[in-house]
């Protein structure tokens, strides 16, 4: 029995390693291609490992507006994340801990809004942005993502797990709603806030369709959108494109590796019954 269990465990581990390598190969190919010359990128059979690596693609990338695109991406993602944290935490606290008439109806509408595909909302959101003169502005990139039903739902579910007795004790001691929110709810909701912050940052960083609709000026583009403009239909410099893709992927990869446990927490926080 022990030998069979070891064999089954070893087989499972081997299968997981094979699956991991399968999913990691595109990232490896992107990274290795960023160090290849253009002639080598079209070579058949391809070089799976760059024999003569070069940083020329990254040097050519610096000659573009990549630094400005990176700054735009960082600024927009950080501001969007902070704004979503503020709005989502206040809305979640009201729905989770403050009883008021219509709270259940509002929460039902919130859950219903989560079922609407984002692509369906692109046209009405764009029309609103045009009417408010938000096209080709940084505000237009940020405002559309501020009220996220999914983030409010996740944080509301997390706050429901915090004992109501803590809040009642604070009220008896004379603490107001603002004090309860800032001194009790927010410190105890750090795992949920961390998960929401990471999800929002990654979603804002990887946003492409909305940025493509709103931004017209090259200097205002974010890094994913700017890298896409480097593609020339007549002659595609894959080394340059891969270098830009590596640069666009690094921040998200670093955030994921640094806050991996918050991703796991974010996947389970919505499972709490509330």
PyMOL commands that set and color helices and strands:
alter all, ss='L'
color gray80, all
select helices_A, chain A and resi 2-33+38-41+56-62+66-97+103-114+118-131+138-143+149-159+164-172+177-188+190-206+209-214+218-220+223-229+238-258+260-271
alter helices_A, ss='H'
color red, helices_A
deselect
rebuild
show_as cartoon
